[in-house]
Amino acid sequence: MKAKVTVMLKQGVLDPQGEAVRHALGALGFDGVAGVRQGKVIELDLADGTSEATVTEMCEKLLANTVIESYRIEID
């Protein structure tokens, strides 16, 4: 069983890495980019029967800083 966790900064939180990417894209001639938000994707190989609640607990305790980040879980 696999789970994919996508972690992104919450709206309103300054994203300096995303801004650096946006600026670099503009310097390379990609003028149509108005904004960039950068996050991370974590793929987990889980034992069969692992619940989404367990993955949520992993996110709350370690994978995401819930003060400034939000996360989305997809289980296959």
C-alpha positions in Angstrom: 0.0 0.0 0.0 1.3 3.5 -0.9 0.4 6.9 0.4 1.5 10.2 -1.0 1.6 13.3 1.3 1.8 16.7 -0.4 2.9 19.5 2.0 2.6 23.1 1.1 3.0 26.4 3.0 -0.4 27.8 4.0 -1.7 30.8 2.0 -0.4 34.0 3.5 2.9 32.5 4.6 5.9 34.0 2.8 7.5 31.5 0.4 11.0 32.7 -0.3 12.0 29.6 -2.2 8.9 30.0 -4.5 9.8 33.6 -5.0 13.3 32.8 -6.0 12.1 30.2 -8.5 9.6 32.8 -9.9 12.4 35.3 -10.3 14.8 32.8 -11.9 12.1 31.8 -14.4 11.6 35.4 -15.3 15.4 35.8 -15.8 15.3 32.8 -18.2 12.7 34.5 -20.3 9.5 32.8 -18.9 7.6 36.1 -18.4 4.1 34.6 -17.9 4.7 33.3 -14.3 2.9 35.5 -11.8 3.7 33.4 -8.7 5.3 30.1 -7.5 4.6 28.1 -4.3 7.1 25.4 -3.5 6.3 22.4 -1.4 7.3 18.8 -0.9 5.9 15.4 -1.8 6.5 12.4 0.6 5.8 8.9 -0.7 5.3 6.2 2.0 5.3 2.5 1.4 2.9 1.2 4.1 1.9 -2.2 5.5 -1.4 -3.4 4.2 -4.2 -2.2 6.5 -2.5 1.0 7.6 -5.3 3.5 8.1 -5.5 7.0 6.8 -5.8 8.1 10.4 -2.3 6.7 11.0 -0.9 8.7 8.1 -2.7 11.8 9.4 -1.0 11.2 12.8 2.4 10.9 11.0 1.7 14.3 9.3 0.6 16.0 12.5 3.6 14.7 14.5 6.5 14.9 12.0 5.8 15.3 8.2 4.2 18.8 8.3 4.6 21.8 10.5 0.9 22.4 10.9 1.4 26.0 12.1 2.6 27.2 8.7 2.0 24.2 6.4 -1.1 22.3 5.1 -1.0 18.7 3.8 -3.0 16.5 1.5 -3.0 12.6 1.7 -3.6 10.3 -1.2 -3.7 6.6 -0.6 -3.4 4.0 -3.4 
